[in-house]
Amino acid sequence: MTTLLFYKNVVALDRNQHAALKLKPADSLDFAGHATSLPIVIGEFAEVARQSPIAFLRVENGDLVPVALVGLPGGRNLYVNDDGKWTAPYIPAFVRRYPFVFAETGEDQLTLCVDRDFEGFNEAEGEPLFDAGGEPAAPIQGALEMLTEFQRQNVLTRQFVQHLEEAGILMEAQASAALNDGRNFTLQGLLVVDEAKLREIPEDTLKAWFATGELGLIYAHLLSLGNLLELLRRQPAPTGLAN
């Protein structure tokens, strides 16, 4: 899994180079249509847990990230319909922030970037990214606000995941299911909290996790795994077997 997923051509925003650039909001979320898992931050656990399984995946740089599972292996995002609409109440922030993203360009230095291939960018219609004086306009200001909060949450999320790893309570899980039409699905490479090991955690650690809210995050994750059935329910039957 790559942490950029549907971002294709990430470039730093420049008030001179992109002075005339305008942003037309996307009518469709089909850009996320082939993502079967989406990185999330701890502030989203409660909302995501109501509709999608939450698991942990190792990404290409070795980091472990919590993800919302939104599709099955080799498939597509089952929460984006043929019209490009999200079909659940909550859209993860990773999708909502697109086409903007922060890039680390130095120690403790973040640069606002965009996916230049986003179809909503043009010089004819939409909201200008910069005003006449070259200052950031509303789209950039809104993106900065959202990305700053996402980055703050991301730091807390890394700390949370690090605590889970240090406690040794994560285990590799394999979930398999057979549908009535004869198809079989297996989810591999996922890490989940081992409930047996969780029960062995020292009381002082549990109290600390309760105080920080991390224990609630763990149980939100565990409860969310029941949504694996929701993923299967969303999986369309082969054309020849459709009613």
N, C-alpha and C positions, 0 to 999 in steps of 0.2 A: 504493500500500500504506500502510495506517495502522499505526502502531506499537502500537496497542492491540487491533486485530483484534476478538476476540470479547468484549472488555470493553464493557459497555453503559452501566452506571450507576455510575460510579466516585465513591465518597464517602470522605472521611477517617474513619477509625475514631475514635470518641469514647467514652470510658469511661462517660459519663453517658447519652448518647443510645442507646448500644448495650449497656448494662449487662446486659440480659436475653438478648442475642442468642446463639444457639448455632449450631454448624457441624456439619452432617451430611455426611460425605464423599460425593462424587458417585459414583454407580454407573456412570456413563457419561461418556465423553469426547466425546460428540456435540456439545458446545459448540464444539469445535474442528473440527467436521466440514466446515465451509465454508472453512476456511483452506487455501490452496494453497501458501503459503510461510510459514515461521516464523522470526523472528529468532533467531539463536544467538550464543553468545559463544565465544571462542577455546578455552576449556576443554572445549568439546563437540565440537570439530572431529574428533577421532579417532573418537569414537563415531558421530557423524552420518555421517562419510565412509564408514562401512561399509555404510550402508543407503540414504542419500539423496544426491542431488546438492547440492553447496554452491555458491552463486553470490552475487553482490553486487547489491543493489538500492538505488536512490535513493528515500528516503521523502519524505513531504510536507514536512518541514522542511529538505530539502536534504541531510541526512546520508546517508552511504552505509553500509549495514549488511549483514553476511553473513547469509544465510538458508538454511535447509534447504528444498529444493523438495519438497513433499509432495503436489502435485496438478498438474493441467494447466489451462490457461486456460479459464475459464468452467465449471470442474468443481468437484469437492469434494476433500476430504482423502482420498487413497487409502490412507492408513495407519490410518484409523478405519473399522471395519467397521459393519455394520448394527446390531450390538448395542452400539455405542459403545466397543468395545475397540480398543486400539492393537495393530496387527498386526506390529510390528517390535520387536526387543529393546530399543531405547533410545527413551525418550520425552523430547523436548527440554524443557529447563528452563522455557521460556516457557509450556508447557502445564502442567507440574507445579506451577508457582507459583500458578496460578489457584485461587481468585478474589482472591488478594492481589496487590498491586502497590505499588511506591513511586511517589510523585509529588513532583516538585521544587517546593517551596513557597517557595523563597528561595535565595539564594546559599549553596551548600554545605549546604542544608537539605533533608532528605527526610522525607516524611510517609507513614506506613503507611495505605494505602487498600484498599478492597475493592470488588468489583462487587456492589452491593446487590441486583442482579437475579438473582444466583446462586441456583438453586433449593434449594441445601443450607442456606441461612440460614433460621432459624425460631426461635421461642421455646419450642418444645415438646420437641424431641429433638435429641440430638447433644452435642458437647462445648461447654461454655460458653467464650466468648471471654475473659471476665473472671471472676476469682474473686470471692468474697463481699466482699473488701476493695477491689474495683475495680482490682486489678492484673492485668496480662496473664496469661492462662492458657496452657496448652500449645499450642493452635493458633496463637496469636499469637507465642509464643516460637519455635516451629518456623518460622513464616513469616518472622520477622525474621532468623533465622539464614540461611535460604535466600536471601532477598532481598538481604541484606548481601553475601553471596558473589557473587550474580549481579551486583550493582552494581559490586563490585570487578573482576569479570571484564569487565564492560561498559566500564569505563574503559580496561583493557588492550586490549580489542577495538577501541575507537576509535583508539587509538594505532597499532595494527597496520594498520588500514584507511588511516589517514592516511599511513603509510609507503608503502603500495602506491600511493596516489594521487600522492604526491610523486615517486615513482620513475617514474611514467608507464607502468606496465606493465599497467594494466587496459584492456581493450577491450570494446566492445559485441559480444555474441555472439547469433547467431540459430541456434537448433536446430530443425530440422524433421524430421518423421518421417511416413511413410505406413504405416498398418496394413493387414493383409491384408483386412480388411473394407471397405476403401476410404476410411476416415476419415484425415484429415490433421491434424496438430497442429504448431503453431509456437510456440516460446517466445521472446518478444521482451522487450527492455528489461533484459536481464540483462547484468551485467558479469562478466568472467572474466579470469584472468591470461593475458596473451599470452606463450606460452612462448618465442617468438623474442626478444621484448624482455627477458624474464627472463635469457636467455643473454647479453645485452649489459650486464647490471648489473656495475659495477666490482667487482673481487675483494674490496676492503676492505668494501664494503657487504654482499656475500654472506657474508663471514666474520662480520660483525656480526649479520646475520640468523640465521646458524647458531647463534651464541652465545646469542641471546635466544630461540631456538626458533621464530622467525618463518618461517624457511626451511622447517621441517617443516610448518608450517601451510599454506604455499603449496602444497606437494606433496600434502598431504592434500586440499586443495581440488581440485587438478588430477586426482587419482586418483578423487575422488568423482564427477566428471562422467560417468564410466562408468555410474553408476547411473541415468542418463536412461533406459536400457533397462528398468531395474526399474520406473520410473514407468509406462512403456508396458505392461509386463507386468501391472501392477496395474489398468490401465484396463479396466473391464468392457465387454464387447461389447454393442452394442444388443440389446434384448430379442429382436427378430426374428431376430438372427443367433446367439443363444446356442445352444450344443449341448444 
